[in-house]
Amino acid sequence: MKKIFNWTNIRLVLMLGAVGFLLAFTSKRNQERMLAKSEVIFTGDDNLFITNEAVNKLLIENNTTARSIRKDKVDLNRLEKSLNRHEMIEKSEVFVTIDGVLKAKVKQKTPIARVLDENGSFYIDYEGNRMPLSEQYSARVPLITGDVNDGNRKKIAEMFKMVHDDDFLKKNIIGATVSPNGNIVLANRNFSYDIDFGRTINMERKFSNYKAFFQKAVTDSTINKYKLINLRFTQQVVCTK
């Protein structure tokens, strides 16, 4: 019985084998190459609480430069975890480009308030966690004094997230004093009255009441007559002259 050879198919198989070999060879050579450089990209706010150099140091660890690191020796997952543990970083993404650049996209934590107490000072970030002050940049956020602790910090953070996310409140509310019983008195930017907010309950309703009061008081020119704005009662705003 005669065998019939299909030379076209044979050539195709040989070509595919050669291409596969070249790709594997090229991939291996590429992995063994040294990194070209490292690059840090900060996303979001332009104000940097951590320097480019500090992030780069975490990326290249004990190596002097990125050029001393082989591409196949880079553990991207470990580098991301290392960056994400940094007290100024919310999240990061680390990858190597085709041309050998080790890149890190970094999103910093967002401070929403600054606490000043007998033990020093720190920020509360958007997630309600402690965030240290930075030597690079000082955020313009409301200043909180009084009794801030691990038990009430999350609720206070929830409150100041509302302030941070609202254009009017962000411009108007500049500080707060927290009493041991949980009551909060807010300070505003342009007027001499205090805002008795009460406890951190019904917060959306209280802020809505305050904005309604403010609009009416500015319209009828009575806003400068008050010394205290009481928001504790969600059905009404009680003003003291």
N, C-alpha and C positions, 0 to 999 in steps of 0.2 A: 504494500500500500504506500503510495507516494504522499509525502508531506508537502503541503503547500505553504510557503512562507510569504507572509504579507510584509514586505520590506517597509512599507509606509508606516505600519503599526510599530514595527521594531524601531524605526528611526524616531518615532514619536516617544516611545518608552525611554530610549536612550537620551533624548533631549530633555525629557522631564526629570530623569535621574540626574543629569548634569546640572540642570537648573536648581534642583533640590540640594545638591552637594554645594554649589556655589553660595546658595542662600545660607545654608548651615555654616559654611566656612566664614562667610561675611559676618554673620550674626556673632559667631564666636570671637572673631577678631574685633568686632565692635564692642563686645562686652569686656574684652581685655584692655581696651583703650583707657587712658586716664581721662578724668573729667576736664573739661575746658575751663570752667569757672563756676562760681555759685552766684545766684542772683536772688534778691529778696523783693517781693512785691507786696506792698501793704494795700489792702482793700478798705474802702470806706473813708473815714475821717482822715484828713491830711495831717492832723496834729498827732505826733508820734510820742507815745509813752515809753517805747522801747526803741533802741537804735538799730539801724541796719547792721551795724557791726556786731551787736549782741546776738542777733538772730543768726548771722553768718557763723559766729563762733559755735553756736549750738549745732549748726549744720555740719561743719567740718570737724567738730570735736577736737581731738588732739593733733590733727594734721595742721601744718602751717598754712597750706593753701589747698584749694580744691584740686589743683593740678597733681597733687600727690596721692589722689584717691582713684583706684580703679573703678570703672562703672559697675562691674559685677560684684563689687564689695559693698555697694551702697544698700543699706537696709532702709527703704523708704518708710515702711510702717513704723520702725523704731524711731526714726527721725521725727515723724509726725507726732508720736506720743511724747517725745522729749520736748518738742515745741509747745504742745498743748498743755503740758504741765507747768509751763511758765506762768507766773502770776499776773502777767500783763496780757496774755494771749487767750482769746476766746476759742479760736479754732485755726487750723492750718491745713494746707495741702502741699505735699512735697512730691516732686517728680523730676525725671531726667529727660531732657529733650533729645531729639535725634542727633543734634550736633554736640551733645555732651555737656550741656549746661544744667547744673543742679539748681532747680528753681523751688522757691518756697512762697506760696501765697498765704499771707498772714492777715487774719482779722483780729484786731485788738479788742479787748474788753471795752465796754461803754460805761463810763462812770455817770451816775445819775444824781448822786449827792455825796457830800463830804462830811464825815463825822469828826467832831473835835471833842475829846473827852480827857480825863485825867491821865490816861495811858498813852496819849498821843493823838494821831490823826490818821484816817484812812478813808478811802472811797467805798461806797456801796455801788456795785456794778448793776447792769440791767437785769441780771439773773438773781440779784439779791445776795450775792457773795461779797466778802471783803476783798478789796483791791488796794494794794499799797500805793502811796504817793509816788510820783515819778520825778526824777531829777531833770528829765528832759522837758516836761510840759506840765503846767498846772491847769486843770480843767475848771471852767467857770460853771460851777454847779451850786445848788443850794447848800448852805452850811447848817448842819444839824448839831445841836448841843443837848446835853441832858442825859437821860438814862436810855442808851441804846445798847442792846445786848443780843446774844444769840437767840433769845426767846422771842423778841419783837422785831428783829432786823428784817425778816422776810416780809412782814406786813408793812413796815415802813418803806421797804423797797417797792412793794406793790403800789403804795401811795405815790411815791416819787416817779414811778414809771408813768403814771397818769399825768403828772406834771411835765415830765420830759416829752411826752407824746402830744401834748396840747400846746399849740403856739401861744395862746393867751396866758395859760398858767405858767409856761416856761419863762415868759417875759416878766410875769408879775410876782411869782413866788420866789423869794431869795433865801429863805431860811426857815428853821423850825426848832422849837424847844420841846423835848419830850420829858414829861413828868414821870416819877416813879409809878404813879397809878395808871399810866398809859395815855393820859390826855396829851394832846399836841396843840401847841400854839404856833401858827405860821406868821412869818413876817413878809410884807410885800415891798416892792421896789420903790414906789413913788409916793406913798401916802403914809401918814403917821399912825394909823390904826393897826391893832393886832387882830389876827383871825383865830378865834377859838374854834378849833376843828373838832375837839373831843377825841374819842377813840377811833381807831382805824376800822370803822364799820360804816356801811352805807356811803362809801367814799364817792362813788360816781354821783349820787344824788346830792351830796353836800357840795361838791365842786360845781355841779349844775346850778344849784341855788346861789352859790357865790357869784358865778358869772352873770346870772340874772340880776342879782343885787347891784353888781358893779355897773352894768349897762344902765340901769335905772338911775343910780346915784350920780353917775357922770352926766347923764342927760338933764337931770333937774338940779345939777350943781350943788348937791348936798354932801358929796363924798368927803370933803375936807372937814365936815362937822363931827365925824365919828371917831371915837377912841378904840372901840372894840366891836368886832363883827362876830356874832355867835352863830356857828353853823351846827351846833349839836342837835338841834331839833330839825329833823328832815322835812317837816311840813312848813317851816317858816325860817326866816332869817331875823335874828333879834339884834338890833343895833343900839349901842350905848354911846351917848354924846359926852 
